[in-house]
Amino acid sequence: KKTASAPGSSAPGRRLASLDSLLITDIDNTLLGDDEALVHLKEIVRENRDHMGFGVASGRALELVVQALDENGIDSIDVVIAAVGSEIYYGHNHTADKGWASRLRSRWRPDRIRGSLEKLPFLTLQRGDHTQKEFKISYDLDDSVPADEAIPQIHEALVQAKAAYSLIFSHGAFVDILPHRA
């Protein structure tokens, strides 16, 4: 029987390569939201640790992901996909995937993107902690223009700026601009 290294080991890649499967879940209303189910899931993850990895994917910044996991006693994390897929971390020490960052850097022009979108009066650059990341530019969409009219205008501004991007619109009010490869 093969044995995977413990969470927090110095070689998360070796551990991931030894696994048969990897369970990735969102945090809000998926991993969290049903306390009884979470207890059961943590047992399953612990019992299958030798052959199954566990991770989370979230729109949250790494710091907020770690806070949510800590608050809920979840410590067996192999992978954290954070900031709407623009950051990947491995193992208990949250080692950044530098290859992923290098891949995203190609054709990523955040100044060009911000410059093209600052002209749109219905968008406001988010200012809170953890909202702006190297590969994620986040805006609030106000209700002065319906989303079905605003989103095409955002796309048009980015196309005119010759920006390579991915646009994520969520919760009827949040616009995240990511590298085109994210």
FIDREN-303207 format. One record per residue (C-alpha): residue in three letters; x, y, z; residue number from 0. Coordinates in nm, 4 decimals. Each point is the difference from the previous one (the first is absolute). Layout:
ala	X	Y	Z	NUM
...
# end
This chain:
lys	0.0000	0.0000	0.0000	0
lys	0.1417	0.3365	-0.0967	1
thr	0.0119	0.2682	0.2653	2
ala	-0.0400	0.3668	-0.0761	3
ser	0.1965	0.2535	0.1984	4
ala	-0.1704	0.1827	0.2815	5
pro	-0.1611	0.3388	-0.0471	6
gly	0.2621	0.2689	0.0302	7
ser	0.2763	-0.2190	-0.1358	8
ser	0.2767	0.1749	-0.1849	9
ala	-0.0887	-0.1688	-0.3299	10
pro	-0.3660	0.0662	-0.0824	11
gly	0.0582	-0.0952	-0.3641	12
arg	0.1197	-0.3462	0.1002	13
arg	-0.3095	-0.0429	0.2149	14
leu	-0.2359	0.1147	-0.2751	15
ala	0.1658	-0.2313	-0.2531	16
ser	-0.0567	-0.2976	0.2315	17
leu	-0.3746	0.0557	0.0401	18
asp	-0.2789	-0.1925	-0.1721	19
ser	-0.2449	0.2899	0.0221	20
leu	-0.0338	0.3598	0.1047	21
leu	-0.3174	0.1529	0.1442	22
ile	-0.0291	0.3762	-0.0580	23
thr	-0.2943	0.1950	0.1420	24
asp	-0.1149	0.3589	0.0246	25
ile	-0.0249	0.1440	0.3495	26
asp	-0.3263	0.1903	0.0488	27
asn	-0.3171	-0.2098	-0.0015	28
thr	0.1986	-0.2991	-0.1215	29
leu	0.2778	-0.0898	0.2442	30
leu	-0.1529	0.2235	0.2671	31
gly	-0.3662	0.0435	0.0788	32
asp	-0.0930	-0.3429	0.1375	33
asp	0.1917	-0.0740	0.3224	34
glu	-0.1024	-0.3664	0.0161	35
ala	0.1071	-0.0634	-0.3587	36
leu	0.3316	0.1781	0.0633	37
val	0.0789	-0.2315	0.2926	38
his	-0.0733	-0.2987	-0.2253	39
leu	0.2108	0.1400	-0.2849	40
lys	0.2966	0.0622	0.2312	41
glu	-0.0212	-0.3659	0.1101	42
ile	-0.0041	-0.1169	-0.3623	43
val	0.3000	0.2171	-0.0880	44
arg	0.1930	-0.1234	0.3064	45
glu	-0.0833	-0.3684	-0.0686	46
asn	0.1011	0.0253	-0.3667	47
arg	0.3051	0.2246	0.0433	48
asp	0.2405	-0.2575	-0.1447	49
his	-0.1610	-0.0042	-0.3434	50
met	-0.2332	0.3012	-0.0237	51
gly	0.1013	0.3648	0.0047	52
phe	-0.2181	0.2860	0.1128	53
gly	-0.0162	0.3633	-0.1028	54
val	-0.2163	0.3062	-0.0350	55
ala	-0.0714	0.2435	-0.2821	56
ser	-0.1255	0.3442	0.0873	57
gly	-0.0389	0.3543	-0.1204	58
arg	0.1528	0.1037	0.3318	59
ala	0.3605	0.1053	0.0495	60
leu	0.2290	-0.2601	0.1581	61
glu	-0.0043	0.1798	0.3362	62
leu	-0.3798	-0.0193	0.0153	63
val	-0.0035	-0.3638	-0.1128	64
val	0.2475	-0.0925	0.2741	65
gln	-0.2054	0.1914	0.2575	66
ala	-0.3199	-0.1861	-0.0971	67
leu	0.1770	-0.3367	0.0081	68
asp	0.1619	0.0701	0.3379	69
glu	-0.3299	0.1170	0.1504	70
asn	-0.1574	-0.3299	-0.1037	71
gly	0.2825	-0.2324	0.1040	72
ile	0.0945	-0.0998	-0.3535	73
asp	0.3722	-0.0620	-0.0155	74
ser	0.0563	-0.2794	-0.2519	75
ile	0.0256	0.2188	-0.3082	76
asp	0.2061	-0.1044	-0.2996	77
val	-0.1076	0.2715	-0.2456	78
val	-0.1487	0.3480	0.0333	79
ile	-0.1220	0.1635	-0.3193	80
ala	-0.0594	0.3606	0.1028	81
ala	-0.0948	0.3396	-0.1401	82
val	-0.2404	-0.1409	-0.2621	83
gly	0.2586	-0.2465	-0.1338	84
ser	0.2768	0.2550	-0.0388	85
glu	0.2136	-0.1497	0.2794	86
ile	0.0841	-0.3607	0.0874	87
tyr	0.1684	-0.1148	0.3218	88
tyr	0.1108	-0.3441	0.1167	89
gly	0.0309	-0.1688	0.3357	90
his	-0.0439	0.1165	0.3554	91
asn	0.2574	0.2771	-0.0506	92
his	-0.1902	0.1340	-0.3036	93
thr	0.2932	-0.0090	-0.2401	94
ala	-0.0845	0.2176	-0.3005	95
asp	-0.0083	-0.1625	-0.3435	96
lys	0.2580	0.2148	-0.1771	97
gly	-0.0597	-0.1798	-0.3292	98
trp	-0.3676	0.0992	0.0099	99
ala	0.0946	0.3620	0.0725	100
ser	0.2466	-0.0028	-0.2893	101
arg	-0.2662	-0.1387	-0.2334	102
leu	-0.2467	0.2727	0.1036	103
arg	0.2550	0.2781	-0.0466	104
ser	-0.0019	-0.0526	-0.3790	105
arg	-0.1803	0.2912	-0.1676	106
trp	-0.1356	0.1200	0.3388	107
arg	-0.0146	0.3811	-0.0040	108
pro	-0.1760	0.1141	0.3197	109
asp	0.0773	0.3702	-0.0554	110
arg	-0.1598	-0.0153	-0.3439	111
ile	-0.3050	-0.1708	0.1460	112
arg	-0.0425	0.2474	0.2862	113
gly	0.0504	0.2911	-0.2416	114
ser	-0.2676	-0.1240	-0.2380	115
leu	-0.2541	-0.0688	0.2747	116
glu	0.0477	0.3174	0.2049	117
lys	-0.1979	0.1799	-0.2727	118
leu	-0.3143	-0.2016	0.0776	119
pro	-0.1986	0.1927	0.2642	120
phe	-0.1947	-0.3034	0.1222	121
leu	0.3172	-0.1847	0.1115	122
thr	0.1844	0.0701	0.3234	123
leu	0.3353	-0.1587	0.0746	124
gln	-0.0331	-0.1978	0.3223	125
arg	0.2159	0.1446	0.2786	126
gly	-0.0367	-0.2520	0.2822	127
asp	0.2744	-0.2189	0.1384	128
his	0.0814	-0.3018	-0.2186	129
thr	-0.2058	0.1238	-0.3003	130
gln	0.2788	0.0903	-0.2420	131
lys	0.2552	-0.2697	-0.0770	132
glu	0.2784	-0.0355	-0.2543	133
phe	-0.2291	-0.1904	-0.2365	134
lys	-0.3437	0.1255	0.1061	135
ile	-0.1475	0.3456	-0.0430	136
ser	-0.3325	0.0306	0.1793	137
tyr	-0.2816	0.2493	-0.0497	138
asp	-0.3422	0.0661	0.1426	139
leu	-0.2758	0.0518	-0.2552	140
asp	-0.2487	0.2610	0.1184	141
asp	-0.3669	-0.0218	-0.0864	142
ser	-0.0080	0.3093	-0.2239	143
val	0.0261	-0.2288	-0.3058	144
pro	-0.1559	-0.3475	-0.0230	145
ala	0.2610	-0.2768	-0.0061	146
asp	-0.1159	-0.1217	-0.3414	147
glu	0.0934	0.3426	-0.1387	148
ala	0.3127	0.0549	0.2109	149
ile	0.1776	-0.3285	-0.0726	150
pro	0.0088	0.0501	-0.3804	151
gln	0.1379	0.3528	0.0576	152
ile	0.2732	-0.1435	0.2213	153
his	0.0890	-0.2578	-0.2644	154
glu	0.0073	0.2703	-0.2681	155
ala	0.2311	0.2243	0.2065	156
leu	0.2392	-0.2906	0.0561	157
val	-0.0035	-0.1024	-0.3657	158
gln	0.0690	0.3619	-0.1034	159
ala	0.2956	0.0019	0.2425	160
lys	0.1287	-0.3204	-0.1624	161
ala	0.0017	-0.1696	0.3389	162
ala	0.0207	-0.3786	0.0348	163
tyr	-0.2362	-0.0791	0.2874	164
ser	-0.2648	-0.2187	0.1590	165
leu	-0.3006	0.1723	0.1531	166
ile	-0.1828	-0.1561	0.2936	167
phe	-0.3318	0.1603	0.0979	168
ser	-0.1473	-0.1245	0.3272	169
his	-0.2765	0.0668	0.2483	170
gly	-0.1503	0.2625	-0.2300	171
ala	0.2498	0.2617	0.1158	172
phe	0.3627	-0.1176	-0.0182	173
val	0.2258	0.0144	-0.3057	174
asp	0.3380	-0.1729	0.0134	175
ile	0.2437	0.0365	-0.2857	176
leu	0.2610	-0.2759	-0.0198	177
pro	0.2711	-0.0978	-0.2473	178
his	-0.1396	-0.1690	-0.3070	179
arg	0.1556	-0.3314	0.1096	180
ala	-0.1520	-0.0010	0.3486	181
# end
